[in-house]
Amino acid sequence: MPKEEEQVCCICDKKFKGYGNNPEPIKSEGRCCDECNETVVIKARIEKIMDSWIEEGA
Ligand SMILES: [Zn+2]
């Protein structure tokens, strides 16, 4: 796959270039842009980890 191939973000529907990012746990398939990765996906992952800690401690 060429590095500069244009893709559509599965979260914000904006076009972006490059490989994109894994959108889990927001979406189970597709790729998301760097912006969504930083603002939405990483946050959701942290929240998910925090939830699992809370469950373990209960
Ligand atoms: Zn996006």
N, CA, C, O and the ligand as a Tripos MOL2 file, in Angstrom:
@<TRIPOS>MOLECULE
protein
  233   231    59     0     0
PROTEIN
NO_CHARGES

@<TRIPOS>ATOM
      1 N           0.8510   -1.2020    0.0000 N.3       1 MET1
      2 CA          0.0000    0.0000    0.0000 C.3       1 MET1
      3 C           0.8840    1.2480    0.0000 C.2       1 MET1
      4 O           1.7640    1.3760    0.8510 O.2       1 MET1
      5 N           0.6650    2.1580   -0.9300 N.am      2 PRO2
      6 CA          1.4910    3.3710   -0.9610 C.3       2 PRO2
      7 C           1.2690    4.2210    0.2810 C.2       2 PRO2
      8 O           0.1520    4.3110    0.7930 O.2       2 PRO2
      9 N           2.3220    4.8330    0.7530 N.am      3 LYS3
     10 CA          2.2630    5.5930    1.9940 C.3       3 LYS3
     11 C           1.3200    6.7810    1.8950 C.2       3 LYS3
     12 O           0.6660    7.1350    2.8760 O.2       3 LYS3
     13 N           1.2410    7.4070    0.7100 N.am      4 GLU4
     14 CA          0.4450    8.6280    0.5700 C.3       4 GLU4
     15 C          -0.9720    8.3540    0.0750 C.2       4 GLU4
     16 O          -1.6530    9.2750   -0.3780 O.2       4 GLU4
     17 N          -1.4210    7.1200    0.1530 N.am      5 GLU5
     18 CA         -2.7750    6.8160   -0.2840 C.3       5 GLU5
     19 C          -3.7940    7.5330    0.6030 C.2       5 GLU5
     20 O          -3.6530    7.5860    1.8240 O.2       5 GLU5
     21 N          -4.8130    8.0780   -0.0400 N.am      6 GLU6
     22 CA         -5.8160    8.8130    0.7170 C.3       6 GLU6
     23 C          -6.8520    7.8430    1.2820 C.2       6 GLU6
     24 O          -7.3370    6.9610    0.5750 O.2       6 GLU6
     25 N          -7.1770    8.0090    2.5280 N.am      7 GLN7
     26 CA         -8.1810    7.1620    3.1650 C.3       7 GLN7
     27 C          -9.2180    8.0470    3.8380 C.2       7 GLN7
     28 O          -8.9990    9.2410    4.0420 O.2       7 GLN7
     29 N         -10.3480    7.4410    4.1790 N.am      8 VAL8
     30 CA        -11.3950    8.1970    4.8650 C.3       8 VAL8
     31 C         -11.4600    7.7080    6.3030 C.2       8 VAL8
     32 O         -11.5510    6.5080    6.5640 O.2       8 VAL8
     33 N         -11.4130    8.6400    7.2160 N.am      9 CYS9
     34 CA        -11.4810    8.3070    8.6310 C.3       9 CYS9
     35 C         -12.8440    7.6940    8.9540 C.2       9 CYS9
     36 O         -13.8770    8.2280    8.5480 O.2       9 CYS9
     37 N         -12.8490    6.5830    9.6780 N.am     10 CYS10
     38 CA        -14.1150    5.9060    9.9850 C.3      10 CYS10
     39 C         -14.8380    6.5730   11.1550 C.2      10 CYS10
     40 O         -15.9660    6.1980   11.4720 O.2      10 CYS10
     41 N         -14.2130    7.5420   11.7900 N.am     11 ILE11
     42 CA        -14.8500    8.2340   12.9120 C.3      11 ILE11
     43 C         -15.3940    9.5980   12.4710 C.2      11 ILE11
     44 O         -16.5670    9.8880   12.7040 O.2      11 ILE11
     45 N         -14.5710   10.4360   11.8410 N.am     12 CYS12
     46 CA        -15.0210   11.7840   11.4760 C.3      12 CYS12
     47 C         -15.3210   11.9290    9.9870 C.2      12 CYS12
     48 O         -15.7750   12.9890    9.5540 O.2      12 CYS12
     49 N         -15.0760   10.8820    9.1940 N.am     13 ASP13
     50 CA        -15.3430   10.8830    7.7510 C.3      13 ASP13
     51 C         -14.4910   11.8770    6.9730 C.2      13 ASP13
     52 O         -14.8000   12.1810    5.8200 O.2      13 ASP13
     53 N         -13.4360   12.3830    7.5740 N.am     14 LYS14
     54 CA        -12.5250   13.2650    6.8470 C.3      14 LYS14
     55 C         -11.4830   12.4200    6.1250 C.2      14 LYS14
     56 O         -11.1530   11.3130    6.5490 O.2      14 LYS14
     57 N         -10.9690   12.9700    5.0170 N.am     15 LYS15
     58 CA         -9.9140   12.2740    4.2930 C.3      15 LYS15
     59 C          -8.5680   12.5570    4.9420 C.2      15 LYS15
     60 O          -8.3080   13.6630    5.4170 O.2      15 LYS15
     61 N          -7.7220   11.5400    4.9520 N.am     16 PHE16
     62 CA         -6.3750   11.7460    5.4720 C.3      16 PHE16
     63 C          -5.4100   10.8980    4.6700 C.2      16 PHE16
     64 O          -5.8120    9.9480    3.9970 O.2      16 PHE16
     65 N          -4.1370   11.2450    4.7450 N.am     17 LYS17
     66 CA         -3.1160   10.4950    4.0180 C.3      17 LYS17
     67 C          -2.2730    9.6790    4.9810 C.2      17 LYS17
     68 O          -2.0720   10.0480    6.1380 O.2      17 LYS17
     69 N          -1.7920    8.5680    4.4700 N.am     18 GLY18
     70 CA         -0.9390    7.7320    5.2960 C.3      18 GLY18
     71 C          -1.6670    6.4910    5.7660 C.2      18 GLY18
     72 O          -2.7430    6.1610    5.2660 O.2      18 GLY18
     73 N          -1.0800    5.8130    6.7210 N.am     19 TYR19
     74 CA         -1.6210    4.5400    7.1840 C.3      19 TYR19
     75 C          -2.8270    4.7060    8.0960 C.2      19 TYR19
     76 O          -3.6580    3.8020    8.1800 O.2      19 TYR19
     77 N          -2.9400    5.8230    8.7710 N.am     20 GLY20
     78 CA         -4.0170    5.9930    9.7190 C.3      20 GLY20
     79 C          -3.7440    5.2100   10.9810 C.2      20 GLY20
     80 O          -2.6230    4.7640   11.2210 O.2      20 GLY20
     81 N          -4.7680    5.0470   11.7770 N.am     21 ASN21
     82 CA         -4.6160    4.3880   13.0760 C.3      21 ASN21
     83 C          -5.7220    3.3760   13.2970 C.2      21 ASN21
     84 O          -6.7960    3.4620   12.7010 O.2      21 ASN21
     85 N          -5.4440    2.4290   14.1540 N.am     22 ASN22
     86 CA         -6.4530    1.4530   14.5640 C.3      22 ASN22
     87 C          -7.4960    2.1700   15.4290 C.2      22 ASN22
     88 O          -7.1420    2.7660   16.4470 O.2      22 ASN22
     89 N          -8.7730    2.1200   15.0390 N.am     23 PRO23
     90 CA         -9.7830    2.9000   15.7630 C.3      23 PRO23
     91 C         -10.3940    2.2020   16.9760 C.2      23 PRO23
     92 O         -11.2780    2.7670   17.6200 O.2      23 PRO23
     93 N          -9.9520    1.0070   17.2990 N.am     24 GLU24
     94 CA        -10.5290    0.3120   18.4600 C.3      24 GLU24
     95 C         -10.2210    1.0550   19.7600 C.2      24 GLU24
     96 O          -9.1220    1.5970   19.8690 O.2      24 GLU24
     97 N         -11.0820    1.1170   20.7180 N.am     25 PRO25
     98 CA        -12.3800    0.4330   20.8160 C.3      25 PRO25
     99 C         -13.5710    1.2320   20.2740 C.2      25 PRO25
    100 O         -14.7180    0.8420   20.4870 O.2      25 PRO25
    101 N         -13.3140    2.3400   19.5800 N.am     26 ILE26
    102 CA        -14.4230    3.1320   19.0290 C.3      26 ILE26
    103 C         -15.0930    2.3760   17.8790 C.2      26 ILE26
    104 O         -16.3190    2.2960   17.7990 O.2      26 ILE26
    105 N         -14.2660    1.8270   16.9980 N.am     27 LYS27
    106 CA        -14.7760    1.0540   15.8670 C.3      27 LYS27
    107 C         -13.9610   -0.2260   15.7600 C.2      27 LYS27
    108 O         -12.7810   -0.2640   16.1110 O.2      27 LYS27
    109 N         -14.6170   -1.2740   15.2680 N.am     28 SER28
    110 CA        -13.9090   -2.5440   15.1670 C.3      28 SER28
    111 C         -13.2460   -2.7310   13.8050 C.2      28 SER28
    112 O         -12.4340   -3.6410   13.6360 O.2      28 SER28
    113 N         -13.5820   -1.8780   12.8280 N.am     29 GLU29
    114 CA        -12.8980   -1.9680   11.5420 C.3      29 GLU29
    115 C         -12.6950   -0.5920   10.9430 C.2      29 GLU29
    116 O         -13.2600    0.3910   11.4230 O.2      29 GLU29
    117 N         -11.8900   -0.5200    9.8950 N.am     30 GLY30
    118 CA        -11.5600    0.7420    9.2560 C.3      30 GLY30
    119 C         -10.3200    1.3600    9.8710 C.2      30 GLY30
    120 O          -9.6680    0.7590   10.7240 O.2      30 GLY30
    121 N         -10.0050    2.5580    9.4330 N.am     31 ARG31
    122 CA         -8.8480    3.2910    9.9410 C.3      31 ARG31
    123 C          -9.3110    4.6810   10.3410 C.2      31 ARG31
    124 O         -10.2560    5.2120    9.7580 O.2      31 ARG31
    125 N          -8.6630    5.2670   11.3140 N.am     32 CYS32
    126 CA         -9.0190    6.6260   11.6960 C.3      32 CYS32
    127 C          -7.8100    7.5450   11.5450 C.2      32 CYS32
    128 O          -6.6660    7.0910   11.5200 O.2      32 CYS32
    129 N          -8.0870    8.8480   11.4450 N.am     33 CYS33
    130 CA         -7.0320    9.8360   11.2420 C.3      33 CYS33
    131 C          -6.2780   10.0930   12.5560 C.2      33 CYS33
    132 O          -6.7250    9.6980   13.6330 O.2      33 CYS33
    133 N          -5.1500   10.7500   12.4410 N.am     34 ASP34
    134 CA         -4.3240   11.0350   13.6170 C.3      34 ASP34
    135 C          -5.0860   11.8710   14.6430 C.2      34 ASP34
    136 O          -4.9510   11.6760   15.8510 O.2      34 ASP34
    137 N          -5.8890   12.8050   14.1330 N.am     35 GLU35
    138 CA         -6.6200   13.6900   15.0300 C.3      35 GLU35
    139 C          -7.5920   12.8980   15.9110 C.2      35 GLU35
    140 O          -7.6310   13.0870   17.1270 O.2      35 GLU35
    141 N          -8.3720   12.0150   15.2910 N.am     36 CYS36
    142 CA         -9.3140   11.2050   16.0660 C.3      36 CYS36
    143 C          -8.5670   10.2540   16.9790 C.2      36 CYS36
    144 O          -8.9980    9.9940   18.1020 O.2      36 CYS36
    145 N          -7.4590    9.7410   16.5030 N.am     37 ASN37
    146 CA         -6.6780    8.8380   17.3360 C.3      37 ASN37
    147 C          -6.2670    9.5400   18.6290 C.2      37 ASN37
    148 O          -6.3830    8.9820   19.7210 O.2      37 ASN37
    149 N          -5.7850   10.7760   18.4810 N.am     38 GLU38
    150 CA         -5.2950   11.4970   19.6470 C.3      38 GLU38
    151 C          -6.4160   12.0020   20.5490 C.2      38 GLU38
    152 O          -6.2770   12.0180   21.7710 O.2      38 GLU38
    153 N          -7.5350   12.4150   19.9390 N.am     39 THR39
    154 CA         -8.5780   13.0520   20.7350 C.3      39 THR39
    155 C          -9.6550   12.0840   21.2240 C.2      39 THR39
    156 O         -10.2580   12.3110   22.2730 O.2      39 THR39
    157 N          -9.9020   11.0070   20.4750 N.am     40 VAL40
    158 CA        -11.0120   10.1150   20.8060 C.3      40 VAL40
    159 C         -10.5380    8.7170   21.1940 C.2      40 VAL40
    160 O         -10.9190    8.1910   22.2390 O.2      40 VAL40
    161 N          -9.7060    8.1230   20.3460 N.am     41 VAL41
    162 CA         -9.3670    6.7060   20.5170 C.3      41 VAL41
    163 C          -8.5040    6.4760   21.7570 C.2      41 VAL41
    164 O          -8.7810    5.5760   22.5500 O.2      41 VAL41
    165 N          -7.4750    7.2750   21.9220 N.am     42 ILE42
    166 CA         -6.5850    7.0800   23.0730 C.3      42 ILE42
    167 C          -7.3530    7.2950   24.3780 C.2      42 ILE42
    168 O          -7.1740    6.5570   25.3470 O.2      42 ILE42
    169 N          -8.2050    8.3120   24.3860 N.am     43 LYS43
    170 CA         -9.0270    8.6000   25.5610 C.3      43 LYS43
    171 C          -9.9380    7.4050   25.9100 C.2      43 LYS43
    172 O         -10.0650    7.0120   27.0690 O.2      43 LYS43
    173 N         -10.5650    6.8450   24.8590 N.am     44 ALA44
    174 CA        -11.4550    5.7040   25.0780 C.3      44 ALA44
    175 C         -10.6750    4.5100   25.5920 C.2      44 ALA44
    176 O         -11.1700    3.7560   26.4300 O.2      44 ALA44
    177 N          -9.4590    4.3300   25.0960 N.am     45 ARG45
    178 CA         -8.6280    3.2120   25.5680 C.3      45 ARG45
    179 C          -8.2760    3.3900   27.0340 C.2      45 ARG45
    180 O          -8.3250    2.4360   27.8110 O.2      45 ARG45
    181 N          -7.9220    4.6150   27.4140 N.am     46 ILE46
    182 CA         -7.5650    4.8800   28.8120 C.3      46 ILE46
    183 C          -8.7800    4.6120   29.7070 C.2      46 ILE46
    184 O          -8.6590    3.9980   30.7660 O.2      46 ILE46
    185 N          -9.9550    5.0820   29.2650 N.am     47 GLU47
    186 CA        -11.1670    4.8600   30.0470 C.3      47 GLU47
    187 C         -11.4620    3.3770   30.2070 C.2      47 GLU47
    188 O         -11.9070    2.9230   31.2610 O.2      47 GLU47
    189 N         -11.2040    2.6300   29.1320 N.am     48 LYS48
    190 CA        -11.4440    1.1950   29.1750 C.3      48 LYS48
    191 C         -10.5050    0.5150   30.1760 C.2      48 LYS48
    192 O         -10.9060   -0.3810   30.9200 O.2      48 LYS48
    193 N          -9.2610    0.9590   30.1750 N.am     49 ILE49
    194 CA         -8.2750    0.4060   31.1140 C.3      49 ILE49
    195 C          -8.6740    0.7570   32.5470 C.2      49 ILE49
    196 O          -8.6130   -0.0830   33.4450 O.2      49 ILE49
    197 N          -9.0830    2.0110   32.7460 N.am     50 MET50
    198 CA         -9.5230    2.4400   34.0740 C.3      50 MET50
    199 C         -10.7040    1.6030   34.5480 C.2      50 MET50
    200 O         -10.7530    1.1980   35.7100 O.2      50 MET50
    201 N         -11.6630    1.3400   33.6490 N.am     51 ASP51
    202 CA        -12.8210    0.5190   33.9920 C.3      51 ASP51
    203 C         -12.3980   -0.8640   34.4320 C.2      51 ASP51
    204 O         -12.9290   -1.4050   35.4020 O.2      51 ASP51
    205 N         -11.4320   -1.4430   33.7150 N.am     52 SER52
    206 CA        -11.0020   -2.7940   34.0660 C.3      52 SER52
    207 C         -10.2910   -2.7990   35.4130 C.2      52 SER52
    208 O         -10.3720   -3.7790   36.1530 O.2      52 SER52
    209 N          -9.6040   -1.7270   35.7320 N.am     53 TRP53
    210 CA         -8.9620   -1.6420   37.0510 C.3      53 TRP53
    211 C         -10.0200   -1.5910   38.1530 C.2      53 TRP53
    212 O          -9.9010   -2.2570   39.1810 O.2      53 TRP53
    213 N         -11.0510   -0.7900   37.9140 N.am     54 ILE54
    214 CA        -12.1170   -0.6540   38.9040 C.3      54 ILE54
    215 C         -12.7890   -2.0090   39.1410 C.2      54 ILE54
    216 O         -13.0640   -2.3870   40.2790 O.2      54 ILE54
    217 N         -13.0490   -2.7300   38.0480 N.am     55 GLU55
    218 CA        -13.6890   -4.0410   38.1720 C.3      55 GLU55
    219 C         -12.8210   -5.0250   38.9520 C.2      55 GLU55
    220 O         -13.3120   -5.8060   39.7670 O.2      55 GLU55
    221 N         -11.5110   -4.9670   38.6770 N.am     56 GLU56
    222 CA        -10.5920   -5.8760   39.3640 C.3      56 GLU56
    223 C         -10.5380   -5.5940   40.8610 C.2      56 GLU56
    224 O         -10.4100   -6.5060   41.6770 O.2      56 GLU56
    225 N         -10.6380   -4.3020   41.2050 N.am     57 GLY57
    226 CA        -10.5200   -3.9140   42.5970 C.3      57 GLY57
    227 C         -11.7860   -4.1130   43.3980 C.2      57 GLY57
    228 O         -11.7560   -4.0560   44.6270 O.2      57 GLY57
    229 N         -12.9020   -4.3460   42.7230 N.am     58 ALA58
    230 CA        -14.1980   -4.4390   43.4010 C.3      58 ALA58
    231 C         -14.3580   -5.7510   44.1640 C.2      58 ALA58
    232 O         -15.3950   -5.9800   44.7870 O.2      58 ALA58
    233 ZN        -10.8960   11.3720   12.0800 Zn       59 ZN59
@<TRIPOS>BOND
     1     1     2 1
     2     2     3 1
     3     3     4 2
     4     3     5 am
     5     5     6 1
     6     6     7 1
     7     7     8 2
     8     7     9 am
     9     9    10 1
    10    10    11 1
    11    11    12 2
    12    11    13 am
    13    13    14 1
    14    14    15 1
    15    15    16 2
    16    15    17 am
    17    17    18 1
    18    18    19 1
    19    19    20 2
    20    19    21 am
    21    21    22 1
    22    22    23 1
    23    23    24 2
    24    23    25 am
    25    25    26 1
    26    26    27 1
    27    27    28 2
    28    27    29 am
    29    29    30 1
    30    30    31 1
    31    31    32 2
    32    31    33 am
    33    33    34 1
    34    34    35 1
    35    35    36 2
    36    35    37 am
    37    37    38 1
    38    38    39 1
    39    39    40 2
    40    39    41 am
    41    41    42 1
    42    42    43 1
    43    43    44 2
    44    43    45 am
    45    45    46 1
    46    46    47 1
    47    47    48 2
    48    47    49 am
    49    49    50 1
    50    50    51 1
    51    51    52 2
    52    51    53 am
    53    53    54 1
    54    54    55 1
    55    55    56 2
    56    55    57 am
    57    57    58 1
    58    58    59 1
    59    59    60 2
    60    59    61 am
    61    61    62 1
    62    62    63 1
    63    63    64 2
    64    63    65 am
    65    65    66 1
    66    66    67 1
    67    67    68 2
    68    67    69 am
    69    69    70 1
    70    70    71 1
    71    71    72 2
    72    71    73 am
    73    73    74 1
    74    74    75 1
    75    75    76 2
    76    75    77 am
    77    77    78 1
    78    78    79 1
    79    79    80 2
    80    79    81 am
    81    81    82 1
    82    82    83 1
    83    83    84 2
    84    83    85 am
    85    85    86 1
    86    86    87 1
    87    87    88 2
    88    87    89 am
    89    89    90 1
    90    90    91 1
    91    91    92 2
    92    91    93 am
    93    93    94 1
    94    94    95 1
    95    95    96 2
    96    95    97 am
    97    97    98 1
    98    98    99 1
    99    99   100 2
   100    99   101 am
   101   101   102 1
   102   102   103 1
   103   103   104 2
   104   103   105 am
   105   105   106 1
   106   106   107 1
   107   107   108 2
   108   107   109 am
   109   109   110 1
   110   110   111 1
   111   111   112 2
   112   111   113 am
   113   113   114 1
   114   114   115 1
   115   115   116 2
   116   115   117 am
   117   117   118 1
   118   118   119 1
   119   119   120 2
   120   119   121 am
   121   121   122 1
   122   122   123 1
   123   123   124 2
   124   123   125 am
   125   125   126 1
   126   126   127 1
   127   127   128 2
   128   127   129 am
   129   129   130 1
   130   130   131 1
   131   131   132 2
   132   131   133 am
   133   133   134 1
   134   134   135 1
   135   135   136 2
   136   135   137 am
   137   137   138 1
   138   138   139 1
   139   139   140 2
   140   139   141 am
   141   141   142 1
   142   142   143 1
   143   143   144 2
   144   143   145 am
   145   145   146 1
   146   146   147 1
   147   147   148 2
   148   147   149 am
   149   149   150 1
   150   150   151 1
   151   151   152 2
   152   151   153 am
   153   153   154 1
   154   154   155 1
   155   155   156 2
   156   155   157 am
   157   157   158 1
   158   158   159 1
   159   159   160 2
   160   159   161 am
   161   161   162 1
   162   162   163 1
   163   163   164 2
   164   163   165 am
   165   165   166 1
   166   166   167 1
   167   167   168 2
   168   167   169 am
   169   169   170 1
   170   170   171 1
   171   171   172 2
   172   171   173 am
   173   173   174 1
   174   174   175 1
   175   175   176 2
   176   175   177 am
   177   177   178 1
   178   178   179 1
   179   179   180 2
   180   179   181 am
   181   181   182 1
   182   182   183 1
   183   183   184 2
   184   183   185 am
   185   185   186 1
   186   186   187 1
   187   187   188 2
   188   187   189 am
   189   189   190 1
   190   190   191 1
   191   191   192 2
   192   191   193 am
   193   193   194 1
   194   194   195 1
   195   195   196 2
   196   195   197 am
   197   197   198 1
   198   198   199 1
   199   199   200 2
   200   199   201 am
   201   201   202 1
   202   202   203 1
   203   203   204 2
   204   203   205 am
   205   205   206 1
   206   206   207 1
   207   207   208 2
   208   207   209 am
   209   209   210 1
   210   210   211 1
   211   211   212 2
   212   211   213 am
   213   213   214 1
   214   214   215 1
   215   215   216 2
   216   215   217 am
   217   217   218 1
   218   218   219 1
   219   219   220 2
   220   219   221 am
   221   221   222 1
   222   222   223 1
   223   223   224 2
   224   223   225 am
   225   225   226 1
   226   226   227 1
   227   227   228 2
   228   227   229 am
   229   229   230 1
   230   230   231 1
   231   231   232 2
@<TRIPOS>SUBSTRUCTURE
     1 MET1         2 RESIDUE 1 A MET
     2 PRO2         6 RESIDUE 1 A PRO
     3 LYS3        10 RESIDUE 1 A LYS
     4 GLU4        14 RESIDUE 1 A GLU
     5 GLU5        18 RESIDUE 1 A GLU
     6 GLU6        22 RESIDUE 1 A GLU
     7 GLN7        26 RESIDUE 1 A GLN
     8 VAL8        30 RESIDUE 1 A VAL
     9 CYS9        34 RESIDUE 1 A CYS
    10 CYS10       38 RESIDUE 1 A CYS
    11 ILE11       42 RESIDUE 1 A ILE
    12 CYS12       46 RESIDUE 1 A CYS
    13 ASP13       50 RESIDUE 1 A ASP
    14 LYS14       54 RESIDUE 1 A LYS
    15 LYS15       58 RESIDUE 1 A LYS
    16 PHE16       62 RESIDUE 1 A PHE
    17 LYS17       66 RESIDUE 1 A LYS
    18 GLY18       70 RESIDUE 1 A GLY
    19 TYR19       74 RESIDUE 1 A TYR
    20 GLY20       78 RESIDUE 1 A GLY
    21 ASN21       82 RESIDUE 1 A ASN
    22 ASN22       86 RESIDUE 1 A ASN
    23 PRO23       90 RESIDUE 1 A PRO
    24 GLU24       94 RESIDUE 1 A GLU
    25 PRO25       98 RESIDUE 1 A PRO
    26 ILE26      102 RESIDUE 1 A ILE
    27 LYS27      106 RESIDUE 1 A LYS
    28 SER28      110 RESIDUE 1 A SER
    29 GLU29      114 RESIDUE 1 A GLU
    30 GLY30      118 RESIDUE 1 A GLY
    31 ARG31      122 RESIDUE 1 A ARG
    32 CYS32      126 RESIDUE 1 A CYS
    33 CYS33      130 RESIDUE 1 A CYS
    34 ASP34      134 RESIDUE 1 A ASP
    35 GLU35      138 RESIDUE 1 A GLU
    36 CYS36      142 RESIDUE 1 A CYS
    37 ASN37      146 RESIDUE 1 A ASN
    38 GLU38      150 RESIDUE 1 A GLU
    39 THR39      154 RESIDUE 1 A THR
    40 VAL40      158 RESIDUE 1 A VAL
    41 VAL41      162 RESIDUE 1 A VAL
    42 ILE42      166 RESIDUE 1 A ILE
    43 LYS43      170 RESIDUE 1 A LYS
    44 ALA44      174 RESIDUE 1 A ALA
    45 ARG45      178 RESIDUE 1 A ARG
    46 ILE46      182 RESIDUE 1 A ILE
    47 GLU47      186 RESIDUE 1 A GLU
    48 LYS48      190 RESIDUE 1 A LYS
    49 ILE49      194 RESIDUE 1 A ILE
    50 MET50      198 RESIDUE 1 A MET
    51 ASP51      202 RESIDUE 1 A ASP
    52 SER52      206 RESIDUE 1 A SER
    53 TRP53      210 RESIDUE 1 A TRP
    54 ILE54      214 RESIDUE 1 A ILE
    55 GLU55      218 RESIDUE 1 A GLU
    56 GLU56      222 RESIDUE 1 A GLU
    57 GLY57      226 RESIDUE 1 A GLY
    58 ALA58      230 RESIDUE 1 A ALA
    59 ZN59       233 GROUP 0 **** ****
